[in-house]
Amino acid sequence: MSETPDATLRKVVVVEDDRATLDYIAGVAGSVVHTRVVATSQNKKDALRLIRQWHPDIVLCDLGLPDGSGIEIVKFAASLDIPCMVISILDDENTVLGAIEAGASGYLLKDQSPEKLQQAIADMLAGGSPVTPAIASYLLKQLNGAGPVGNDTAGESPLSKRETQVLDLAAQGYRSREVANMLSLSPHTVANHQRNAYRKLGVKNKSEAVAVAVKTGLIDL
């Protein structure tokens, strides 16, 4: 399914193999103010094509697809700087952490009420990272076991001033190209600052970096 959206509306692509669930998620997503579901897919192959075609504002994605794992869709969306929220029945720790490490900006279980799902989608569009409470414990456990961040001695930040600025703007929901414009940097330079920040914080993606930076007081939200 695809359609031509109003240019002022935020675009959503939904990927889910079960037709009834797909229609439900798409219906809830379409009810969010100033939002339009521009395409839906029940398999990985079509989903990758549609994401490339539409370059949506967010992707809502299941993990269990008939022709492959939704993790590949999460990685592809992340490579295009498109936030992706996993909506799945899978709640084991390895799957959750695997999705976050692949670049997922949020993770919900499929037992959400329409109201909670609608709010989560709205939060995602506003730059948030919605996570089902049952999933949050996994992430907190991962962070709490991560050990000290960087070489933070005598209260000094392990990040440079520019790395902190880039991470702070990312935490506010700005995309890489927007951060580049705001700081008068090239997208390549912004990407380098992000990679350096991830390395220093011992994390693998933006969601983990923001969580660690907020927890350790490197940035404020």
N, C-alpha and C positions, 0 to 999 in steps of 0.2 A: 504494500500500500504506500502510495506517495501522492503528494499534492503540492500545488504552488502556494506558498505561504505569504501572508502580508509581511512586507519587509520590516515592519516595526515589531513583529512578534518574535519571541525567542523560540528557537527551533529545537525539537526533541525527536530523537530516534529511539524506538523501543525494540528490543530484541528478546524474543521469548518463543520457545517451540510449541507450547501448548496454546491453542487458539483461544480458548475461553479466558485463560490468564492474560494472554496478550491483549485481548479486547478490554479486559478489566483495567490493566495498567495504563493502556493508551487512553481509556476514558477518563481515568483519574488525572493523568498528566494533562490532558486537554482541558480539564476544568480549572487548572491553575491560571490565574489572571495573566493576560498578555503572553500566553504560551500557545504554541501550535505543534501538535504531533505531525511532523512532515513525512515520516516514513516508519514502517514497521517491517520486521523480518522474523522468520521462524528458523533461520539457519545462519551459520557463520559466513558462508560465501556471499550471500546477498547482503548481509549486514555490513561487511567490509566495503562492499561497493557503494552502498547507500550512505555510509558515513563519509566516504571520500567525496561522493557527489554533493551531499547537502552541507557538509561541515557544520553540524548542529551545535547548539550551545551546550547541550548535555546529551549523554547516551545512558539509557536505562537498560541493563543487560542481565540476562540469566546466564548461568555457567554451563548447564548441561544442554548442549545443542546436538542435533542429530549428525552433524558433519564435523564436529570438533569441539574444543573447549572455548567457553566464553572468555577465558583468560587471554586468548589471542586477540579478542576484540578489545579488551581492556588495554592491552599493550599498544594496539594500533591507535586507539583513541588518544592515549597518553602521548604517543609520538606526534600527534597533530595538535597537542595542547588542548584537547577536548576533555572536560571532566566526565568521568564514567561512574555511575552508581550501580553496583551489583544488587540485584533483587533475586534471592535464591532460597531454596529450602535447605541448602547445605550450610551447616553451622559448626562443622568440626574445625579445630584450631588451624590445622595445616592448610585447609582450603581458604579460610578467612585471611590468614597471613599471606598466603600465596597471591590472593587477589590484591591485597594492599600493596605488596611488594611489586606487583605488575603495574601498579599505577592507579588503582581504583581510588576515587575520592570519597566514596561512601559505600556502606554495606548494610542492606536491610534484609530481614527474613520475610518470606511471603505471607506471614500471618498478620500483617499490618492492617489496621482498619483503614477504610477509605480516607478518613480525616487525617490520620497519621501519615499515610502515604502521600497525600496531597501536600501536607506541611513539609515533609522531607524533600519533596521535589522542589517546592518553593525555596526552601533553605539552600538546596543544591544550586539553584539558579542564582541565588544571592551570594554565592561563593563559599557556602558552608560545606561541611563534610558529615552528612547525617549517618549515624551508626545505630543500629538496633541495640538497646541496653544489654541484651544477652551477648552481643558481639564485643561490646566495649571492654569487658573484663579481659578478653584475650589480648587486646591492644595494650591495655594498662599493664598487664602482666609482662608483655614483651618489653615495654618501655622501662618498667621498674627493674627488669633484669638486665638492662643494657649497660649498666655500669656508668662510670663517670663520662661526661661529655667532653671530648677534645682534651686540651691541656689547660683546663680552667683552674688556674692557680691564683690565689689572692683575689678571687672574685673577678678576674679578667675574662672577657669574652673570647672564645676560641675563634670567633668570626671577625673578619675585617669589617670596617665601616660599610663598604659597598655590599658585601655579602649579607650583612644585617639588613640593609635597606631593601635589597632584592627579596629576601625572605619575608620581611615585614609586609611588603606590598603583595606578595603572593598570598600571605595569610589573610589579607583583606579581600581576596577574591580576584585580584587583577591577573590577567593572563600574561604570558611571557612577552608577547609583542606589545602589550599595553605598558608593562614595566619598562621595556626598552625605550618607548616614547617618553615616558614620564621622567626617566633618568638620563635621557639623551645618550643612550648607549645603543649599540647594535644588538640584534637578537642573539648573535653568536656570543657576544661578551656576556650578556645576561645568562645564557646557558652555561658558560664557564663558571660564573659566580655561583650559580645554583649547584653545579657539580662539586665545586670546592666546598660549599656549605654542607652538602650531603656527606661528603667524605669526612669532614671535621666532626660532624655530629654523629657519625656512625650509622646513617640511615640510607634508604634506597630510593625514596621518592618524596614529593612535596608534602603529602599528608603526614608522613612520619616526621619530616623535618620541622614542620610547623608545630606538631604536637610536642616534640622534644624542646623546641625553642621556647614555647609558651611555658611548659612545665619547669624549665630551668631559669626562666626569667630573662632570656635573651631578647625576647620581643613581648609586647603587650597587645592583647586583643580588646 
